[in-house]
Amino acid sequence: MKKFFFLALVLNFSLLTSHFSLFAQVASSDEMLTPQKVGREGMIPVLASDIAEGEYEIEAESSSSMFRITKSLLSVKDGAMSVSVTMSGKSYTKLFLGTAQAASDASGVGEIAYTADENGAFVFSFPIPALNEPIKCAAFSKNKEKWYDRDILFDAVSLPENALFVSPEKKSSSLKDGSYLVNVALSGGSGKAKVTSPAKVTVKDGLATAEIEWSSPNYDYMKVNSERFDVDTKILADGGNSTFTIPIYAFNKKMPVFADTLAMSQAHEILYYLEFDESSAKKAGSLPKTDLILVIWAALVILSVVIVRFKMNGKRKSV
């Protein structure tokens, strides 16, 4: 009986020691600098399906100055994304996608080892689910022999515009609430399509929408950031061209949109870019400055003619 009791005591002590050993591999909050927030307001998650296949350098943010990334390379292929990040130092030898506690508990499963580049810098490569979203990871310090919680984020805004099929962030307009006419430029596609410019733009609560009128009635829907917007059937029924009301995610830069055309043998989505010139905005119903000057000049001429005639009529009556 004493033998079994002794074995149980040894086993419990062993388990307890193992637990504390694992716990000791996780850095406490007192052992870390205050984490910095990654990302900013208005960022929109960007998936692999929103990016043209290829390799791109991309900017990365880290929640800790002790975990500094000097270069990031994004690879998009077959509907999936991965990144290779080059570290500024060599103090971290392993990464884990998850929390420090989960990394410690995993006992080596899921750990990501580094490779050295041509300059000897440490590089970690791993898959990511989305851009513009914080990714929790744990970094293992070879000096402290502990896992440290980190957040990293890859900023889609830093990608080339022609690589993106969506707008990576939603910005409030500097325009006050109201209706405007704003110049809009169309690019992409075959170059034959056109849209009416200026476009009618409505701003409400700082967010803008635009009425886009195409040069033909052959478009049945548009997509902006994967959200579908159907054609205004009433305008089509009245003999007008394809017209849509869509959100404006950004001014003064190319905003990717898809438009589905029925002009081909089969319906086909075409990628276009719309660029709204915020500086051109004029209150709807107001005249351009040059036109206003002409109107005032014409009114003054008419008024002068009326005054002259009135005086001449007065002279005739007095005679």
KETIVO-236987 format. One record per residue (C-alpha): x, z, y. Coordinates in Angstrom, 2 decimals, always signed. Each point is the difference from the previous one (the first is absolute). Last residue first. Layout:
BEGIN
<site <X,Z,Y>>
...
***
This chain:
BEGIN
<site <-43.18,-75.70,+114.69>>
<site <-0.18,+3.62,-1.24>>
<site <-1.38,-1.18,-3.35>>
<site <+2.89,-2.47,-0.44>>
<site <+2.57,+2.70,+0.80>>
<site <-1.42,+2.34,-2.62>>
<site <+0.01,-2.74,-2.64>>
<site <+3.67,-0.62,+0.78>>
<site <+0.76,+3.71,-0.31>>
<site <-1.74,+0.24,-3.38>>
<site <+1.73,-3.14,-1.19>>
<site <+3.41,+1.45,+0.89>>
<site <-0.84,+3.34,-1.66>>
<site <-1.21,-1.72,-3.18>>
<site <+3.13,-2.16,-0.17>>
<site <+2.23,+3.05,+0.47>>
<site <-1.87,+1.87,-2.76>>
<site <+0.45,-2.95,-2.35>>
<site <+3.73,-0.11,+0.75>>
<site <+0.31,+3.79,-0.44>>
<site <-1.82,-0.15,-3.34>>
<site <+2.30,-2.82,-1.17>>
<site <+3.07,+2.07,+0.92>>
<site <-1.39,+3.07,-1.78>>
<site <-0.72,-2.06,-3.13>>
<site <+3.45,-1.58,+0.10>>
<site <+1.66,+3.38,+0.36>>
<site <-2.01,+1.30,-2.97>>
<site <+1.08,-2.98,-2.10>>
<site <+3.66,+0.74,+0.74>>
<site <-0.46,+3.71,-0.83>>
<site <-1.75,-0.66,-3.31>>
<site <-3.70,+0.77,+0.11>>
<site <-1.57,+3.15,-1.43>>
<site <-2.72,-0.22,-2.65>>
<site <+2.14,+1.67,-2.65>>
<site <+2.68,+2.18,+1.62>>
<site <+3.33,-1.75,-0.21>>
<site <+2.68,+0.52,-2.63>>
<site <+3.08,-2.23,+0.38>>
<site <+2.43,+2.94,-0.24>>
<site <-1.37,+0.86,-3.46>>
<site <+1.08,-3.34,-1.46>>
<site <-1.63,-0.08,-3.44>>
<site <+2.06,-1.59,-2.78>>
<site <-1.82,-1.30,-3.07>>
<site <+1.91,-0.95,-3.14>>
<site <-1.40,-2.12,-2.83>>
<site <+0.05,+0.22,-3.81>>
<site <-2.40,-2.37,-1.73>>
<site <-2.54,+1.00,-2.65>>
<site <-1.33,-3.00,-1.98>>
<site <-3.46,-1.07,-1.08>>
<site <+0.30,-2.99,-2.33>>
<site <-0.12,-3.73,+0.75>>
<site <+1.25,+0.87,+3.48>>
<site <-2.03,+0.52,+3.19>>
<site <-1.47,+3.28,-1.25>>
<site <+2.63,+2.08,+1.77>>
<site <+0.62,+3.73,-0.48>>
<site <+1.86,+1.56,+2.93>>
<site <+2.77,+2.57,-0.49>>
<site <+1.44,+2.05,+2.85>>
<site <+3.50,+1.05,+1.08>>
<site <+0.41,+1.46,+3.53>>
<site <+2.82,-1.54,+2.02>>
<site <+1.03,+2.24,+2.87>>
<site <-1.19,+0.66,+3.55>>
<site <-3.01,+2.08,-1.05>>
<site <-0.41,+1.88,-3.27>>
<site <-2.66,+0.90,-2.55>>
<site <-2.72,-2.17,+1.52>>
<site <-3.17,+0.38,-2.06>>
<site <-2.08,-3.06,-0.96>>
<site <-3.22,-1.63,+1.21>>
<site <-0.32,-3.45,-1.52>>
<site <-1.09,-3.49,+1.04>>
<site <-0.04,-3.21,-2.05>>
<site <-1.13,-2.84,+2.27>>
<site <-3.43,-0.38,+1.57>>
<site <-3.01,-2.02,-1.16>>
<site <-2.65,+2.67,+0.57>>
<site <+0.10,+0.91,-3.69>>
<site <+3.76,+0.58,+0.31>>
<site <-0.52,+2.38,+2.91>>
<site <-2.61,+1.91,-2.02>>
<site <+2.27,+0.11,-3.05>>
<site <+2.70,+1.99,+1.80>>
<site <+2.80,-0.35,-2.58>>
<site <+0.82,+2.89,-2.30>>
<site <+2.73,+2.60,+0.60>>
<site <+1.98,+1.22,-3.03>>
<site <+2.44,+2.92,+0.15>>
<site <+3.39,-0.72,-1.62>>
<site <+1.86,+0.91,+3.20>>
<site <-2.05,-2.63,+1.86>>
<site <-1.85,-2.47,-2.19>>
<site <-2.12,-2.89,+1.26>>
<site <-3.14,-1.57,-1.43>>
<site <-1.96,-3.27,-0.27>>
<site <+2.32,-2.42,+1.82>>
<site <-1.08,-3.65,+0.19>>
<site <-1.98,-0.01,+3.27>>
<site <+2.94,-1.47,+1.97>>
<site <+2.17,+0.81,+3.04>>
<site <-0.12,+3.72,-0.74>>
<site <-1.67,+2.68,+2.13>>
<site <+1.50,+3.48,-0.20>>
<site <-1.95,+2.84,+1.65>>
<site <+2.46,+2.84,+0.40>>
<site <-0.11,+3.74,-0.66>>
<site <+1.99,+2.70,+1.81>>
<site <+0.45,+3.73,-0.51>>
<site <+0.46,+2.35,+2.98>>
<site <-3.37,+1.69,-0.45>>
<site <-1.63,-3.41,+0.33>>
<site <+1.78,-3.18,+1.07>>
<site <-1.77,-3.35,-0.34>>
<site <+1.91,-3.28,+0.03>>
<site <-1.46,-3.48,+0.61>>
<site <+2.68,-2.56,-0.73>>
<site <+1.91,-2.02,+2.58>>
<site <+0.59,-2.22,-1.85>>
<site <-2.16,-1.63,-2.67>>
<site <+1.72,-0.33,-3.36>>
<site <+1.83,-2.99,-1.41>>
<site <+0.68,-1.49,-3.43>>
<site <+2.40,-2.93,-0.45>>
<site <+3.23,+2.01,-0.31>>
<site <-0.02,-0.17,-3.79>>
<site <-0.42,+3.78,-0.33>>
<site <+1.93,+2.21,+2.38>>
<site <-0.40,+0.59,+3.71>>
<site <-2.88,+0.89,+2.32>>
<site <+0.41,+1.25,+3.58>>
<site <-2.53,+2.26,+1.75>>
<site <-0.62,+0.39,+3.74>>
<site <-2.30,+2.93,+0.77>>
<site <-3.46,+0.04,+1.59>>
<site <-1.23,+3.55,+0.36>>
<site <-2.86,+2.37,-0.76>>
<site <+0.19,+3.77,+0.59>>
<site <+1.90,+3.15,-0.87>>
<site <+3.26,+0.18,+1.92>>
<site <+2.91,-2.16,-1.11>>
<site <+3.12,+1.79,-1.22>>
<site <-1.08,-0.88,-3.52>>
<site <+0.37,+2.45,-2.84>>
<site <+2.43,-1.06,-2.69>>
<site <-0.64,-0.47,-3.70>>
<site <+3.08,-0.41,-2.13>>
<site <+1.41,-2.23,-2.72>>
<site <-2.14,-3.06,+0.84>>
<site <-0.49,-1.87,-3.26>>
<site <+1.44,-3.04,-1.81>>
<site <+3.56,+1.00,+0.85>>
<site <+3.21,-1.94,-0.64>>
<site <-0.56,-2.33,+2.97>>
<site <+0.24,+2.97,+2.37>>
<site <+3.48,+0.96,-1.26>>
<site <+0.04,+3.61,-1.27>>
<site <+0.73,+2.91,+2.38>>
<site <-3.71,+0.67,+0.51>>
<site <-0.27,+0.76,-3.72>>
<site <+1.78,+3.35,+0.45>>
<site <+1.25,+1.58,-3.24>>
<site <-0.68,+3.73,-0.20>>
<site <+1.97,+2.85,-1.56>>
<site <-0.94,+3.62,-0.62>>
<site <+2.50,+2.47,-1.49>>
<site <-0.09,+3.12,-2.18>>
<site <+3.45,+1.23,-1.04>>
<site <+1.14,+0.45,-3.59>>
<site <+2.86,+2.40,-0.63>>
<site <+3.61,-0.10,-1.22>>
<site <+1.16,+1.13,+3.46>>
<site <+2.96,-2.38,+0.14>>
<site <-1.48,-2.70,-2.26>>
<site <-3.15,-0.04,+2.09>>
<site <-2.97,-1.48,-1.86>>
<site <-2.53,-1.91,+2.12>>
<site <-3.75,+0.35,-0.52>>
<site <-2.58,-2.58,+0.99>>
<site <-3.31,-0.18,+1.78>>
<site <-0.89,-3.38,+1.43>>
<site <-1.56,-0.12,+3.47>>
<site <-2.14,-3.13,+0.50>>
<site <+0.83,-2.96,+2.25>>
<site <+1.06,-2.09,-3.00>>
<site <-1.68,+0.33,-3.35>>
<site <+0.35,+0.88,-3.69>>
<site <+3.81,+0.26,-0.17>>
<site <+2.37,-0.88,-2.86>>
<site <+3.55,+1.40,-0.12>>
<site <+3.61,-0.82,+0.85>>
<site <+2.54,+2.59,+1.23>>
<site <+3.30,-1.09,+1.58>>
<site <+3.06,+2.23,+0.54>>
<site <+2.72,-1.52,+2.16>>
<site <+3.22,-1.14,-1.74>>
<site <+0.57,-2.90,+2.35>>
<site <-0.96,-2.64,-2.57>>
<site <-3.13,+1.99,-0.86>>
<site <-0.14,+3.08,-2.22>>
<site <-2.96,+0.64,-2.29>>
<site <-2.12,+3.12,+0.15>>
<site <-2.03,+1.57,-2.77>>
<site <-3.78,+0.31,+0.09>>
<site <-1.46,+2.94,-1.94>>
<site <-3.24,-0.68,-1.82>>
<site <+0.67,+2.43,-2.88>>
<site <+3.01,+2.23,+0.72>>
<site <-1.57,+3.38,-0.72>>
<site <-3.39,-0.97,+1.47>>
<site <-0.56,+3.57,+1.29>>
<site <+2.77,-0.32,+2.58>>
<site <-1.31,-3.34,+1.22>>
<site <-3.55,+1.35,+0.16>>
<site <+1.24,+2.96,+2.07>>
<site <+1.88,-2.32,+2.33>>
<site <-3.15,-2.03,+0.56>>
<site <-0.59,-3.57,-1.11>>
<site <+2.00,-3.19,-0.44>>
<site <+3.35,+1.43,-1.14>>
<site <+3.42,-0.75,+1.42>>
<site <+3.48,+0.82,-1.28>>
<site <+3.56,+0.29,+1.35>>
<site <-0.55,+1.34,+3.50>>
<site <+3.15,+1.09,+1.87>>
<site <+1.43,-3.51,+0.22>>
<site <-0.70,-0.91,+3.60>>
<site <-1.82,-2.49,+2.24>>
<site <-2.26,-1.14,-2.81>>
<site <-0.85,-3.59,-0.89>>
<site <-3.61,-0.57,-1.05>>
<site <-1.13,-2.63,-2.50>>
<site <-3.73,-0.58,+0.11>>
<site <-2.66,-1.17,-2.43>>
<site <-3.30,-1.80,+0.36>>
<site <-2.48,-1.49,-2.47>>
<site <-2.43,-2.94,-0.05>>
<site <+2.32,-2.30,-1.97>>
<site <+2.89,+0.46,+2.45>>
<site <+0.69,+1.87,+3.24>>
<site <+3.49,+1.44,+0.56>>
<site <+0.72,+2.30,+2.95>>
<site <+3.59,+0.74,+1.03>>
<site <+0.70,+3.21,+1.89>>
<site <+3.13,+0.92,+1.97>>
<site <+1.48,+3.13,+1.57>>
<site <-2.28,+2.60,-1.61>>
<site <+0.61,+3.56,+1.14>>
<site <-0.91,+2.99,-2.18>>
<site <+1.52,+2.85,+2.03>>
<site <-1.94,-1.20,+3.06>>
<site <-3.11,+0.84,-1.98>>
<site <-3.51,-1.47,-0.08>>
<site <+1.40,-3.47,-0.51>>
<site <-1.05,-3.30,+1.58>>
<site <+0.86,-3.44,-1.35>>
<site <+0.33,-3.36,+1.77>>
<site <-0.28,-3.10,-2.14>>
<site <+2.41,-2.73,-1.08>>
<site <-1.95,-2.61,-1.86>>
<site <-0.01,-1.58,-3.45>>
<site <-2.67,-2.47,-1.09>>
<site <-3.64,-0.37,-0.92>>
<site <-2.35,-0.19,+2.97>>
<site <-1.52,+3.36,+0.88>>
<site <-3.60,+1.32,-0.10>>
<site <-0.19,-0.10,-3.82>>
<site <+2.94,+2.43,-0.09>>
<site <-2.07,+2.52,+1.94>>
<site <+0.03,+0.98,+3.69>>
<site <-1.51,+3.33,+1.05>>
<site <-1.14,-0.15,+3.66>>
<site <+1.87,+1.98,+2.65>>
<site <-2.20,+1.03,+2.95>>
<site <+1.69,+3.35,+0.69>>
<site <+3.67,+0.27,-0.86>>
<site <+2.29,+0.18,-3.04>>
<site <+2.22,+2.80,-1.28>>
<site <-0.40,+3.62,+1.10>>
<site <+3.24,+1.94,+0.13>>
<site <+0.67,+2.77,-2.52>>
<site <+1.42,+3.29,+1.38>>
<site <+3.53,+0.24,-1.41>>
<site <+0.26,+1.21,-3.58>>
<site <+1.32,+3.11,-1.76>>
<site <-2.69,+2.28,+1.42>>
<site <-2.64,-2.40,-1.34>>
<site <+1.33,+0.65,-3.50>>
<site <+2.21,-2.43,-1.89>>
<site <-1.12,-0.58,-3.57>>
<site <+2.65,+0.36,-2.73>>
<site <-0.41,+3.80,-0.01>>
<site <-3.53,-0.49,-1.31>>
<site <+1.38,-1.70,-3.09>>
<site <+2.42,+2.84,-0.67>>
<site <-2.73,+2.53,+0.71>>
<site <-2.21,-1.59,-2.66>>
<site <+2.87,-0.26,-2.52>>
<site <+0.84,+3.67,+0.49>>
<site <-3.63,+0.93,-0.59>>
<site <-0.16,-2.15,-3.12>>
<site <+3.21,+1.58,-1.35>>
<site <-1.23,+3.51,+0.83>>
<site <-3.25,-0.73,-1.82>>
<site <+1.92,-1.27,-3.04>>
<site <+2.37,+3.01,-0.02>>
<site <-2.93,+2.41,+0.18>>
<site <-1.83,-1.84,-2.77>>
<site <+3.14,+0.14,-2.18>>
<site <+0.36,+3.77,+0.65>>
<site <-3.63,+0.65,-0.90>>
<site <+0.39,-2.04,-3.20>>
<site <+3.08,+2.04,-0.99>>
<site <-1.68,+3.30,+0.86>>
<site <-2.82,-0.92,-2.35>>
***
